[in-house]
């Protein structure tokens, strides 16, 4: 399955729809996870390192 995680478009909203652990688990189970560029940039870059591709 291909799963996309978009960035939030509301002002001053920095949350991401999935935790890094959730992304890692999905990738481990063979799913492709795409995280939109700059999604959660305020929080941490961990989610970017666990996803297979960032767009």
Secondary structure, DSSP 8 states (H G I E B T S, - for coil): -EEEE----STT----SS-HHHHHHHHHTT-EEEE-TTTTTTT-SHHHHHSSEE-
